[in-house]
Amino acid sequence: MLCALYSVEYPQIPKFKLEKMTQKAPTCFISHGAPSFAIEQDELSDYLDDLGQSLKNVKAILIVSPHWQTQQLEVMTTAKPTTIHDFYGFPEALYSLQYPASGNPSLARQVIELLAQHKIDATENSSQGYDHGAWVPLIHLLPKHQLPVFQISLPTNFNPKMTFDLGKAIASLRDEGVMIIGSGGLTHNLYELQPKESKPEHYIEEFVNWMDDKVKSKDFEQLVNYRTLAPHSKRAHPTDEHLLPLFIALGASDDNEELTIVENQIYYGILSTKSYFWGV
């Protein structure tokens, strides 16, 4: 599956025109775990492999990752984004991987206009590449990198409510064939990292169960206030940038569509890779 990733030939992408699709594109939160997920197989990677083969109604991918943080909101308008290996101490094989999906500057600029309609200011970034929060899950979802991909940054001052509202502002893109992905981590306390197959910490399980219950019940009010309401929230997330992409997907989701949950595993004792998919 990974052999195509070593090519740096970018596919030719026709000019994108936003138009209503018969079925809206999905939205999801992918809890991508460690960068090594790119070269590993588990329940989540298998699900992404299968999902990628069924994306008949998707024309482009918009992704938000905690690994591209900026002072102000930025939208990637790079035509041929590079693959950024923004991690250290992992197997050499990871540093050889490339994900040469084309960007789509014209679509990205339309998104900036859409955000302006919602009174959300955003600027272009024409040099940003794909951080590992973007390309690691995409290696499994779209290994042939056949669809254009672009990112929206995560401003450093954003909180869950602001991120949820950003998701709502871009939700209409799903009707035009744009799949919206929040890529992050349902838990992320690297200070307590343990060997990969360690037994999950009890506080992680309690936090995940609380989050899972609120996502299933669509209790957005409690979710955006998770830092004061969820058990062990500040221990599960000493900082919350890895959870914020969940709120992109929550905001972009439709109240009436079915939720698919990929349970997957808790790795390193503290990294839950449970992921949520709407409209698949």
Secondary structure as GFF3:
##gff-version 3
##sequence-region A 1 280
A	DSSP	three_ten_helix	3	6	.	.	.	ID=ss1
A	DSSP	beta_strand	27	31	.	.	.	ID=ss2
A	DSSP	three_ten_helix	35	39	.	.	.	ID=ss3
A	DSSP	alpha_helix	43	52	.	.	.	ID=ss4
A	DSSP	beta_strand	60	70	.	.	.	ID=ss5
A	DSSP	beta_strand	74	76	.	.	.	ID=ss6
A	DSSP	alpha_helix	92	96	.	.	.	ID=ss7
A	DSSP	alpha_helix	105	117	.	.	.	ID=ss8
A	DSSP	beta_strand	123	125	.	.	.	ID=ss9
A	DSSP	alpha_helix	132	141	.	.	.	ID=ss10
A	DSSP	beta_strand	149	155	.	.	.	ID=ss11
A	DSSP	alpha_helix	160	170	.	.	.	ID=ss12
A	DSSP	three_ten_helix	171	176	.	.	.	ID=ss13
A	DSSP	beta_strand	178	184	.	.	.	ID=ss14
A	DSSP	three_ten_helix	190	192	.	.	.	ID=ss15
A	DSSP	alpha_helix	202	216	.	.	.	ID=ss16
A	DSSP	alpha_helix	220	224	.	.	.	ID=ss17
A	DSSP	alpha_helix	226	229	.	.	.	ID=ss18
A	DSSP	alpha_helix	233	236	.	.	.	ID=ss19
A	DSSP	alpha_helix	244	252	.	.	.	ID=ss20
A	DSSP	beta_strand	259	262	.	.	.	ID=ss21
A	DSSP	beta_strand	266	267	.	.	.	ID=ss22
A	DSSP	beta_strand	271	272	.	.	.	ID=ss23
A	DSSP	beta_strand	275	278	.	.	.	ID=ss24
###
